[in-house]
């Protein structure tokens, strides 16, 4: 096993303080958004001798990966871990299936768009399911909310546009209604859009101020009124903030249709292909299939591709996509969503039932630990990372701290 040096990306939505505090380094005023911990060629970690982790894995594939990972995914690390620190919402986005990733990558290549270009959505030919585990309180938006609940929330705005959208959602099958409404919203442009976003922000602030009266939903079959009020409180506060930052972005209006998710530390959210989402704020550990494919529709100065998002997004209403960990012991939690590329284990010493096979990437979340295998022994403090190859076998923990272990599930 060897310690890694990782790259931090300074996207504009990043926090200026969370990652420096995590790493114990001085803040320099720049937004620091994502620390990439892995072997993705876009920003691979480095070994102590300066070797890129992707090159090391490719040159020592059998010992680094083991038979299962090598035979399933080839000579590459199939997952990527990030320490993610958001101070404001990320772009409204969706990730493709494996099949669509291959098609999209080929289409953009044929169009002559270079890999790495800002105007490209498909940077590689892999899918990108992902999971975020909160370290601090973490807020985000994910998946289209139950239509009946959305109708009630929209009517709280007491605005003609919101009333019309609520009526349209109420009049057609949910998938069809949501696809139609989102298509209409994302097609808006210019002064009319600016005016509408401004009005909806004002209506949201007014609804929040008057305590989110529900009288206009009288006569309808109620969902849990408390649930509607809790979500609308968070949603309307967010709407005003988004409208201030993105006054001509139709994505502000789309967020009214999404589940607003709040994670406490240790809680997780899993985002499969097609789930429209945008993280809002907070610090967490994100793990995903190793890909950089993002199809955006708004809330960003980056490249957007509305037709592609409408083509690949899942418009079936869904609950907030929370993911419950399994308790392997009093000290160890396993987060294992239904994907082949990754699982995440979070453990405190003694760290029972840690993954024993395949490539493993370790991130110390708090405290100080000693990680040992038959081949090596390393001290880790918060923010430090290790790569453990398959050939090192089982690992054990000593000390007082918490460790995140990314691995490839074997069965």
JOLIN-V927167 format. One line per field, one symbol per residue. ss: DSSP state (H for helix, E for strand, - for the rest). A space follows every 10 residues. Layout:
BEGIN
ss->???
END
This chain:
BEGIN
ss->-EE-E-EEE- ---EE--HHH HHH------- -E-EEEEE-- -----E---- -EHHHHHHH- HHHHHHHHHH HHH-----EE EEEEEE---- -EEE---HHH HHHHHHHHHH ---------- ---------E EEEE---EEE EEEE--HHHH HHHHHH---H HHHHHHHHHH ---HHHHHHH HHHHHH---H HHHHHHHHHH HHHHHHHHH- ----HHH--- ----HHHHHH HHHHHHHHHH HHHHH----- HHHHHHHEEE EEE----EEE E-----EEEE EEEEEEEEE- ----EEEE-- -----HHHHH HH-------- -EE--EE--- -EEEE----- --EEEEEE-- ---------E EEEEEEEEEE EE----EEEE E---EEEE-H HH---EEEEE EEEEEEE--- -
END
